């Protein structure tokens, strides 16, 4: 009996596992949500691939700057070029803020806002390479936290856990409140449940994250960020709890004293700064000044030994004078940051800062970025070198150039050699050197 070769090919195609590739831009919250979407696709029978060629593509976008939007569009075109017959979905902040703009892009088949990510599988399965599906809700009217969760990731050491969404701050340079909506806090029971699952999977460190983490619990009125951390500290198997970005105003003596009592809390604080000049902070609508910020730093140093501070700073904000820039450089020296992330101000359409007078010329922004980086390099080296000769605790994550590398509780990168496999173990290292942004040492 003859078998039609076309029937065999059709049958094999129908049985072939569908592949999907996910591109993630932006913050830790986006990374968490991409992990959650990956699990949803795996549960639905898809094969998640990292290669450029796939049947379906999801671009999880960021819209912090116009540069972020451009990168998202580049991913869309790259995906269509890799597979002209693929279904391409664009989700997240860029879609939420500019749905018409994203819909008009020829390569895109599915456009979803920030709150539609959880239903991504449903939308993709009803789409084709020639269809156009747009589902973007009114995020500013959203009151409830949109539940997403994860149980596993490729990385078996540290894992992000989203516990909050939205922002009510409306800084003059930032579009995110319009992309994420008002503050919403995750149900404490769901947080505890997910944390226990992750602990059972072998994750050693939880990194709590949110769009405005400091506001966790304000809408619930039955809990707070410090209470949530205290509950997580009691979960068996979790050996480290790290916090994402915090606002300095959350740092009170009571907050720090309660942190100091926890057995698993990492004494690393990413305290949002943006500028070391009070007049620039006022134009940014940051709602604190350098005095409040430094008081928070002093409180932490008073009660927590070897605390480390990281931050973000924007240079070239509209109207920034040489004097204001110098104030920022001096404040960085005063705080003794272990790491500073420097960004050149980029106007974002739809924000107040984008239409402010005295926009700074690009060359000036570049020069200030380089100048501040020189200051930060000295500050960071001074901070790191104080650990030479000391013993630190390291959670090892990967092997790089023959060294096992990982992070201390203070978020310092450490490299060491060992004949044993140190991955996903916490061990002691005596520091012997600091070079190229890393501490080096010997295992004890």
C-alpha distance (Angstrom), angle and dihedral (degrees) to the residues before:
residue distance angle dihedral
X1 . . .
X2 3.78 . .
X3 3.78 120.9 .
X4 3.77 119.7 -150.8
X5 3.82 108.0 -117.6
X6 3.82 90.1 -147.4
X7 3.82 90.1 58.6
X8 3.81 90.5 53.1
X9 3.79 91.3 50.4
X10 3.80 92.7 48.0
X11 3.80 91.8 47.8
X12 3.80 92.6 48.8
X13 3.79 91.2 48.6
X14 3.79 91.4 51.2
X15 3.81 90.8 51.3
X16 3.79 94.6 45.1
X17 3.78 112.9 107.8
X18 3.79 111.5 -109.8
X19 3.80 114.2 -119.2
X20 3.77 128.5 -141.6
X21 3.79 132.7 -173.2
X22 3.81 122.3 -160.2
X23 3.80 124.0 -158.3
X24 3.80 117.0 -163.6
X25 3.79 126.2 -161.5
X26 3.77 128.4 -178.4
X27 3.77 136.8 6.9
X28 3.80 137.6 13.8
X29 3.82 89.8 -98.1
X30 3.80 89.3 60.4
X31 3.80 90.1 48.4
X32 3.80 90.1 53.0
X33 3.79 92.8 48.0
X34 3.81 91.1 49.2
X35 3.81 89.5 53.4
X36 3.79 88.8 51.8
X37 3.82 91.5 50.2
X38 3.81 90.1 48.6
X39 3.81 90.0 56.2
X40 3.81 90.4 49.1
X41 3.80 91.3 53.4
X42 3.80 92.8 46.9
X43 3.80 90.3 50.7
X44 3.82 88.7 51.5
X45 3.80 90.9 54.2
X46 3.79 101.6 -99.2
X47 3.78 124.6 139.2
X48 3.79 110.4 -130.4
X49 3.81 110.3 -144.3
X50 3.79 133.7 -175.3
X51 3.80 94.3 -153.1
X52 3.81 122.3 105.3
X53 3.81 92.8 -115.7
X54 3.81 118.2 74.9
X55 3.81 141.2 136.5
X56 3.80 92.6 -119.2
X57 3.80 133.4 26.1
X58 3.78 130.0 -162.7
X59 3.80 119.8 -167.0
X60 3.81 109.3 -163.9
X61 3.78 100.1 -159.5
X62 3.78 138.9 -149.5
X63 3.80 122.7 -155.8
X64 3.82 103.3 -176.5
X65 3.81 90.6 121.4
X66 3.79 138.0 8.8
X67 3.81 85.6 -106.4
X68 3.82 88.8 61.7
X69 3.80 89.9 53.2
X70 3.80 90.8 50.4
X71 3.81 91.9 51.0
X72 3.80 89.5 51.6
X73 3.80 91.1 53.1
X74 3.80 90.0 49.4
X75 3.80 89.8 56.0
X76 3.82 90.6 50.5
X77 3.81 92.6 53.3
X78 3.80 92.4 43.9
X79 3.80 90.8 53.2
X80 3.81 93.7 49.7
X81 3.80 91.1 47.6
X82 3.82 90.9 50.6
X83 3.82 92.7 51.9
X84 3.82 119.1 8.7
X85 3.83 90.0 -170.4
X86 3.81 96.3 52.9
X87 3.79 127.9 112.7
X88 3.80 110.4 -120.4
X89 3.80 122.2 -159.5
X90 3.79 124.8 -170.5
X91 3.79 114.8 -161.9
X92 3.77 139.8 169.9
X93 3.77 138.0 29.4
X94 3.82 100.8 -8.4
X95 3.81 90.4 49.3
X96 3.79 91.0 46.9
X97 3.81 95.9 51.4
X98 3.83 98.5 36.3
X99 3.82 108.5 23.4
X100 3.81 95.1 152.3
X101 3.79 91.4 50.9
X102 3.81 92.6 50.4
X103 3.81 92.6 43.7
X104 3.80 89.7 54.8
X105 3.81 91.9 58.2
X106 3.79 106.5 105.1
X107 3.80 96.0 -142.6
X108 3.82 95.0 57.8
X109 3.83 124.2 94.8
X110 3.82 102.4 168.6
X111 3.82 127.6 36.1
X112 3.82 117.3 -171.3
X113 3.80 131.1 173.6
X114 3.78 127.1 -134.0
X115 3.80 95.0 -85.3
X116 3.81 95.0 48.2
X117 3.83 95.7 63.0
X118 3.80 93.0 95.1
X119 3.83 90.1 63.6
X120 3.80 95.3 47.0
X121 3.82 95.1 121.2
X122 3.80 92.5 54.9
X123 3.79 93.1 50.8
X124 3.81 95.1 46.1
X125 3.79 93.5 49.5
X126 3.79 90.8 56.0
X127 3.82 93.2 48.8
X128 3.79 133.9 86.5
X129 3.80 133.2 -163.4
X130 3.80 89.2 -96.9
X131 3.81 100.7 40.1
X132 3.79 129.7 98.5
X133 3.81 118.2 -146.1
X134 3.81 119.0 174.7
X135 3.80 122.3 -176.4
X136 3.80 115.1 163.2
X137 3.80 118.3 152.7
X138 3.81 129.3 -152.4
X139 3.79 97.3 -91.0
X140 3.83 95.2 -176.2
X141 3.81 89.2 64.5
X142 3.80 94.1 49.5
X143 3.80 113.1 116.8
X144 3.81 104.2 165.9
X145 3.81 127.7 73.2
X146 3.81 110.3 -109.7
X147 3.79 104.3 -128.6
X148 3.80 118.8 -131.3
X149 3.78 125.7 155.2
X150 3.79 143.7 178.5
X151 3.78 133.6 -147.6
X152 3.78 102.0 -177.7
X153 3.80 142.9 12.6
X154 3.78 136.4 -176.5
X155 3.81 89.8 -106.4
X156 3.81 109.2 74.2
X157 3.80 98.9 -171.4
X158 3.81 114.3 54.5
X159 3.78 124.1 19.8
X160 3.80 133.1 -172.1
X161 3.78 116.9 -129.8
X162 3.78 118.6 -167.2
X163 3.80 113.7 -144.4
X164 3.82 102.9 160.2
X165 3.79 141.1 36.8
X166 3.81 136.8 -171.2
X167 3.80 134.4 32.3
X168 3.82 134.5 -124.8
X169 3.81 97.5 -174.0
X170 3.84 101.2 92.5
X171 3.78 97.6 -162.6
X172 3.79 108.5 -164.5
X173 3.83 94.3 -116.1
X174 3.81 97.6 44.8
X175 3.81 131.3 90.9
X176 3.81 95.3 179.9
X177 3.86 97.9 99.6
X178 3.82 86.8 61.6
X179 3.81 91.3 47.6
X180 3.81 97.3 44.8
X181 3.79 104.4 26.4
X182 3.82 128.1 -144.4
X183 3.81 123.5 -20.5
X184 3.81 116.6 -72.4
X185 3.80 125.9 177.1
X186 3.77 126.1 -148.7
X187 3.79 119.2 -116.7
X188 3.84 108.2 -93.6
X189 3.81 92.5 -135.1
X190 3.81 91.3 56.2
X191 3.80 90.4 49.5
X192 3.79 92.2 52.3
X193 3.80 92.2 45.6
X194 3.80 92.9 52.1
X195 3.80 92.3 44.7
X196 3.81 91.0 54.0
X197 3.81 91.2 49.8
X198 3.80 91.4 49.9
X199 3.80 91.0 48.1
X200 3.81 90.2 52.1
X201 3.82 88.5 52.7
X202 3.79 90.8 58.9
X203 3.79 103.1 -101.5
X204 3.78 111.0 152.2
X205 3.80 100.8 -169.0
X206 3.80 132.9 44.0
X207 3.79 117.8 -158.5
X208 3.80 109.0 -160.8
X209 3.77 111.7 -146.9
X210 3.78 141.9 174.8
X211 3.77 141.5 149.8
X212 3.82 89.5 -98.8
X213 3.79 103.4 7.0
X214 3.81 94.7 178.2
X215 3.81 90.4 66.5
X216 3.81 93.6 59.2
X217 3.81 109.9 136.1
X218 3.81 97.7 12.0
X219 3.79 91.7 109.6
X220 3.82 94.3 41.7
X221 3.81 94.1 50.9
X222 3.84 89.4 -162.4
X223 3.79 99.9 82.4
X224 3.80 142.6 15.4
X225 3.77 139.1 -148.9
X226 3.80 93.8 -95.7
X227 3.82 91.6 49.6
X228 3.80 90.3 50.4
X229 3.81 91.7 50.8
X230 3.81 90.5 49.5
X231 3.81 91.2 53.6
X232 3.80 92.4 48.7
X233 3.80 90.5 49.5
X234 3.81 89.3 66.8
X235 3.82 95.8 56.4
X236 3.79 112.3 112.6
X237 3.80 113.6 -122.3
X238 3.79 96.9 25.8
X239 3.79 105.2 109.1
X240 3.78 99.5 171.8
X241 3.81 135.7 34.0
X242 3.80 117.1 -168.9
X243 3.78 127.1 -176.9
X244 3.77 127.3 -136.5
X245 3.79 122.7 -138.2
X246 3.81 115.9 -29.1
X247 3.78 134.0 -168.1
X248 3.83 113.1 -121.5
X249 3.81 92.6 -126.4
X250 3.82 91.1 69.1
X251 3.82 89.6 64.3
X252 3.80 105.4 96.7
X253 3.78 128.1 153.8
X254 3.81 90.9 -106.0
X255 3.82 91.2 50.5
X256 3.81 93.2 50.7
X257 3.82 95.3 42.9
X258 3.81 90.0 53.3
X259 3.80 90.9 48.9
X260 3.79 90.1 50.4
X261 3.82 90.4 59.3
X262 3.82 94.1 56.8
X263 3.79 119.2 101.5
X264 3.82 97.5 -150.6
X265 3.80 105.1 36.0
X266 3.83 116.8 123.0
X267 3.79 111.1 -133.6
X268 3.80 92.9 -136.5
X269 3.79 119.5 117.0
X270 3.78 124.0 -168.2
X271 3.79 96.5 -162.4
X272 3.77 112.3 -173.5
X273 3.84 110.7 -125.2
X274 3.86 111.4 154.4
X275 3.81 92.6 177.8
X276 3.80 138.8 17.6
X277 3.81 91.5 -147.8
X278 3.80 119.5 90.1
X279 3.80 93.3 -150.2
X280 3.81 91.6 53.2
X281 3.82 90.8 46.2
X282 3.80 88.6 53.7
X283 3.82 91.8 52.1
X284 3.79 88.3 48.3
X285 3.85 90.4 52.3
X286 3.81 89.9 -128.8
X287 3.85 93.9 154.8
X288 3.81 95.5 -137.5
X289 3.78 136.5 66.2
X290 3.79 134.7 -142.9
X291 3.81 91.6 -91.7
X292 3.81 91.6 58.4
X293 3.80 89.8 44.9
X294 3.78 94.7 51.0
X295 3.81 92.2 45.9
X296 3.82 87.0 57.4
X297 3.80 90.7 51.1
X298 3.81 91.5 49.4
X299 3.81 92.2 49.2
X300 3.79 91.2 53.1
X301 3.81 93.4 46.2
X302 3.80 89.6 49.2
X303 3.81 94.6 58.1
X304 3.82 106.3 23.1
X305 3.79 122.2 59.3
X306 3.83 118.2 -136.3
X307 3.81 93.4 2.4
X308 3.78 114.0 174.6
X309 3.78 128.8 -149.2
X310 3.78 128.3 -152.4
X311 3.79 126.7 175.8
X312 3.80 149.2 165.4
X313 3.80 123.7 -112.8
X314 3.80 129.2 -169.8
X315 3.82 116.9 -151.2
X316 3.77 124.4 -163.2
X317 3.81 97.5 30.1
X318 3.83 110.7 171.2
X319 3.79 110.7 -72.8
X320 3.82 95.0 9.4
X321 3.81 107.1 156.4
X322 3.79 127.9 -156.1
X323 3.80 87.8 -105.4
X324 3.82 92.7 53.1
X325 3.80 90.6 48.0
X326 3.81 90.1 51.0
X327 3.82 88.7 51.3
X328 3.80 88.6 57.1
X329 3.81 92.3 50.4
X330 3.82 91.6 50.3
X331 3.80 92.2 47.6
X332 3.81 91.0 53.3
X333 3.80 88.6 55.3
X334 3.79 90.7 48.2
X335 3.81 95.5 53.5
X336 3.84 96.5 43.1
X337 3.79 96.3 -140.8
X338 3.80 118.3 -159.0
X339 3.82 90.2 -147.2
X340 3.79 135.8 5.0
X341 3.80 125.1 -165.8
X342 3.80 109.4 -150.8
X343 3.80 123.4 -156.1
X344 3.78 129.1 -176.5
X345 3.79 109.3 -132.2
X346 3.79 111.4 -101.2
X347 3.83 118.4 -170.5
X348 3.80 113.1 -119.1
X349 3.80 115.6 -155.8
X350 3.80 110.7 -121.6
X351 3.81 95.9 35.4
X352 3.82 128.2 104.8
X353 3.79 92.7 -124.0
X354 3.80 92.0 59.1
X355 3.81 90.8 67.5
X356 3.80 97.6 38.9
X357 3.77 118.9 121.2
X358 3.81 122.4 -110.2
X359 3.80 98.8 41.0
X360 3.80 107.6 -170.6
X361 3.81 120.0 -114.0
X362 3.80 115.4 -110.6
X363 3.80 94.5 -120.1
X364 3.79 91.3 54.5
X365 3.81 90.7 50.0
X366 3.79 90.5 50.6
X367 3.81 92.3 49.4
X368 3.80 91.8 48.4
X369 3.79 91.1 48.1
X370 3.80 90.5 53.6
X371 3.80 91.8 44.4
X372 3.79 93.6 50.9
X373 3.80 90.5 45.4
X374 3.80 89.5 56.7
X375 3.81 89.4 53.1
X376 3.80 92.0 46.9
X377 3.80 92.9 49.3
X378 3.81 90.3 58.8
X379 3.82 93.1 44.3
X380 3.80 93.0 47.5
X381 3.80 93.0 47.5
X382 3.80 91.5 50.1
X383 3.79 91.0 49.7
X384 3.81 94.9 48.0
X385 3.79 96.4 43.8
X386 3.81 91.4 61.3
X387 3.82 86.9 73.6
X388 3.82 94.7 60.4
X389 3.79 106.4 117.6
X390 3.80 92.3 17.5
X391 3.81 129.6 109.0
X392 3.81 117.6 -118.6
X393 3.81 134.5 -176.3
X394 3.81 114.3 -121.3
X395 3.81 132.9 -168.6
X396 3.81 103.4 -151.1
X397 3.81 116.5 -140.4
X398 3.80 111.1 164.8
X399 3.80 148.9 -2.0
X400 3.82 117.1 -108.1
X401 3.81 123.1 177.2
X402 3.77 92.1 -19.2
X403 3.82 94.0 -49.3
X404 3.78 128.4 109.5
X405 3.79 106.6 -127.7
X406 3.76 132.9 -164.1
X407 3.77 146.2 137.2
X408 3.77 133.5 -87.4
X409 3.78 120.9 -135.8
X410 3.81 85.5 -97.3
X411 3.83 91.6 56.6
X412 3.80 95.5 -108.0
X413 3.81 115.8 146.9
X414 3.81 113.9 -123.2
X415 3.81 129.4 -171.8
X416 3.81 127.0 -164.9
X417 3.78 140.5 158.4
X418 3.78 124.0 -119.8
X419 3.80 139.6 166.0
X420 3.81 88.4 -142.9
X421 3.81 125.2 73.9
X422 3.80 104.5 -104.5
X423 3.83 98.5 177.3
X424 3.83 112.2 133.1
X425 3.78 92.8 4.5
X426 3.78 128.3 115.1
X427 3.78 112.2 -134.1
X428 3.80 142.0 163.2
X429 3.78 120.9 -104.0
X430 3.80 127.7 -173.9
X431 3.80 107.5 -141.7
X432 3.81 116.7 -128.2
X433 3.81 104.5 165.3
X434 3.79 147.3 7.5
X435 3.79 121.3 -146.8
X436 3.80 139.3 144.0
X437 3.79 92.2 10.0
X438 3.82 95.6 -54.4
X439 3.77 137.5 98.8
X440 3.79 115.6 -131.9
X441 3.77 126.4 -158.4
X442 3.79 150.4 140.4
X443 3.81 125.8 -92.1
X444 3.79 117.2 -111.1
